[in-house]
């Protein structure tokens, strides 16, 4: 029996390899270009998969991740193949939860970080919910896309509230739904949500993404305070301040204030606003 098992595993692996090779040869003339996309649907791939649905789903999900990562490394802004590859993976394996969740992030993120297609992210998550109605995290992600990328606070609250009905859901889901209906897109609500994503991140990439947005919110708070401070100094002096360095020179500040990543803030006297330095790596939208 011990000798039979490795042989069976080897044959199974060879079967998957042969099946994938057959699919690649069969759909070779569908290869995409950046101008036109001809990729067969997940249904077509599933029909050709000869029962190796689960393993092929993993292969196509890895292709989606590699495709996304390759575009990011090249700083390219088009992600034509991303949604079709994710669709193939989730059609082959409708319970591939991480493909719905991470795929929605890849699709939602604004260019050049992601595909800037929140509508496709919503469609993906809704398919995931229909196929996996007991997974509350998909409701959380659905609410997040409505909230962060579309500023549709009412629909976002409804998604969070629906997800909160699941016995295993996070306790904050219901509370945040009420908070969202009361305060809409306030910075306070955004900070709370990003902190939840940071605390529950399932991998380093998601954790870094949440931290980037938390740092951005912190920078916005600091710029507001600095702008208010400049307004008070201008009122005391009876004239307009031309730069933050002038405040240092006059002794109102000990040194140039910096953003959470260490880049100095700048002041635009023409529109009387504090801004991030052009060199700052704080995420902008």
Secondary structure, 3 states (H helix, E strand, C coil): CHHHHHHHHHHHHHHHHHHHHHHHHHCHHHCCCCCCCCCCCHHHHHHHCCCCHHHHHHHHHHHHHHHHHHHHHCCCCCCHHHHHHHHHHHHHCCCCHHHHHHHHHHHHCCCCCCCCCHHHHHHHHHHHHHHCCCCHHHHHHHHHHHHHHCCCHHHHHHHHHHHHCCCCCCCHHHHHHHHHHHHCCCHHHHHHHHHHHHHCCCCHHHHHHHHHHHHHHHHHHHHHHHHHHHHHHHHHHCCCCCCHHHHHHCCCCCCCCECCCCCECEEECCCCEEECCCCCCCCCC
